């Protein structure tokens, strides 16, 4: 009787010379960590570029100096609510004070149906009024010049019904 060799149809694999499972997991963890670190660096870089050149922070200090004021003093404001919505002036006041503007007074405007938020320049300091407009995110075309020799503030902010589209509400 002839012997029939018993063999498996598949060759037996020798030990793999490739990566082990723990090496693959380690490599994957390294790539995920590298991707996360790269994302953080890109995000922080964009924030830096945005803060420095796209929308730089505004200074709340005066730039001009004359007999009455010194350069470097904070811009003084009155915030008036003309929107008819309660507590809007408080929100604007808190927003401006957080940016180092000196909000001296918070009152209601004579009208309660003002359409657009605007700024009244009281001392002919257009740069100060433009700084306030920039901080609030409104156009410089919404600055009205009404010099008042008895005014104790640099400008007045009148809040209109469009207050939801300004910086304090975003």
C-alpha positions in Angstrom: 0.0 0.0 0.0 1.3 3.3 -1.0 1.5 6.1 1.4 -0.5 9.2 0.5 1.1 12.3 1.9 -1.2 14.3 4.1 -0.7 17.9 3.5 -2.8 21.0 3.9 -3.8 22.7 0.7 -2.4 26.0 2.0 1.1 26.6 3.1 1.6 27.4 6.6 2.6 31.1 7.1 5.7 31.9 8.8 5.9 34.7 11.4 5.1 38.0 9.8 7.9 40.4 9.3 5.5 43.3 9.0 4.1 45.5 11.7 2.5 44.2 14.8 -0.9 45.3 15.9 0.5 47.4 18.7 2.8 49.2 16.3 -0.1 49.9 14.0 -2.1 51.4 16.9 0.9 53.4 18.0 1.4 54.8 14.5 -2.3 55.7 14.2 -2.2 57.4 17.5 0.8 59.4 16.4 -0.9 60.5 13.2 -4.1 61.6 15.0 -2.0 63.5 17.5 0.0 65.2 14.7 -3.3 66.1 12.9 -4.7 67.6 16.1 -1.6 69.6 16.8 -1.6 70.9 13.2 -5.2 71.9 13.5 -4.6 73.8 16.7 -1.6 75.7 15.1 -3.6 76.6 12.0 -6.5 77.8 14.2 -4.3 79.9 16.4 -2.5 81.3 13.4 -5.8 82.3 11.8 -6.9 84.0 15.0 -3.7 85.9 15.2 -4.0 87.1 11.6 -7.6 88.0 12.1 -6.9 90.0 15.2 -3.9 91.9 13.8 -4.9 92.6 10.2 -8.5 91.6 9.3 -10.3 93.1 12.3 -7.8 94.7 14.7 -8.9 95.7 18.2 -9.9 99.3 18.7 -8.4 101.6 21.3 -10.8 103.5 23.6 -8.5 106.4 24.2 -8.5 109.8 22.6 -5.8 110.7 20.1 -6.1 114.4 20.1 -5.2 116.8 22.9 -6.2 120.4 23.5 -6.9 122.7 26.4 -9.7 120.5 27.7 -8.5 116.9 27.3 -5.3 115.0 27.2 -4.3 112.4 24.7 -4.7 108.9 26.2 -7.9 109.6 28.2 -10.8 107.3 27.6 -13.6 108.3 25.3 -16.7 109.3 27.3 -20.1 108.2 26.0 -23.8 108.4 26.7 -25.9 105.4 25.6 -29.5 106.1 24.7 -32.1 103.5 24.0 -34.3 104.5 21.0 -35.3 100.9 20.1 -38.2 100.6 22.5 -36.8 97.2 23.7 -36.0 97.2 27.5 -32.5 96.6 28.7 -30.8 97.1 25.3 -28.9 100.2 26.7 -27.6 98.0 29.5 -26.3 95.4 27.0 -24.6 98.2 24.9 -23.2 99.8 28.1 -21.7 96.5 29.3 -20.2 95.8 25.8 -18.6 99.3 25.6 -17.3 99.2 29.2 -15.7 95.8 28.5 -13.8 97.6 25.7 -12.6 100.4 28.1 -15.0 103.1 26.9 -16.2 105.3 29.7 -20.0 105.2 29.6 -21.0 108.1 31.8 -24.8 107.9 31.3 -27.4 105.5 30.2 -30.9 106.9 29.3 -33.8 106.6 27.0 -33.8 108.6 23.7 -36.6 111.1 23.1 -38.1 108.8 20.4 -38.8 105.0 20.9 -39.0 104.3 17.2 -35.5 104.9 15.9 -34.8 102.7 12.8 -31.0 102.7 12.7 -28.4 102.8 15.5 -26.3 106.0 15.1 -23.7 108.1 16.9 -23.9 111.8 17.7 -20.4 113.4 17.8 -20.7 116.1 20.5 -17.2 117.6 20.6 -16.1 117.5 16.9 -13.7 114.6 17.6 -14.4 112.5 14.5 -11.7 110.0 15.3 -13.4 109.2 18.7 -16.8 108.8 17.0 -15.3 106.6 14.4 -13.7 104.4 17.1 -17.1 104.0 18.7 -18.7 103.1 15.4 -16.0 100.6 14.7 -16.5 99.0 18.1 -20.2 98.7 17.6 -19.9 97.4 14.0 -21.8 100.2 12.4 -20.9 102.3 9.4 -19.2 105.7 9.7 -22.0 107.2 7.6 -24.2 106.8 10.7 -22.2 109.4 12.6 -24.0 112.7 13.1 -22.0 115.8 14.0 -23.8 118.0 16.5 -21.2 120.0 18.4 -22.4 121.1 21.8 -20.2 123.4 23.9 -22.0 122.3 27.1 -21.6 118.6 26.4 -19.7 116.6 29.1 -19.3 113.5 26.8 -17.5 113.0 23.5 -20.3 111.2 21.8 -23.8 109.7 22.3 -24.9 106.3 21.0 -28.5 106.1 20.0 -29.7 102.5 19.8 -32.2 101.8 17.0 -34.4 98.9 16.0 -31.5 97.4 14.0 -29.6 96.7 17.3 -29.6 92.9 16.6 -27.2 93.5 13.7 -24.6 95.3 15.9 -21.5 93.9 17.6 -22.9 93.8 21.1 -25.7 91.5 20.1 -23.5 89.0 18.1 
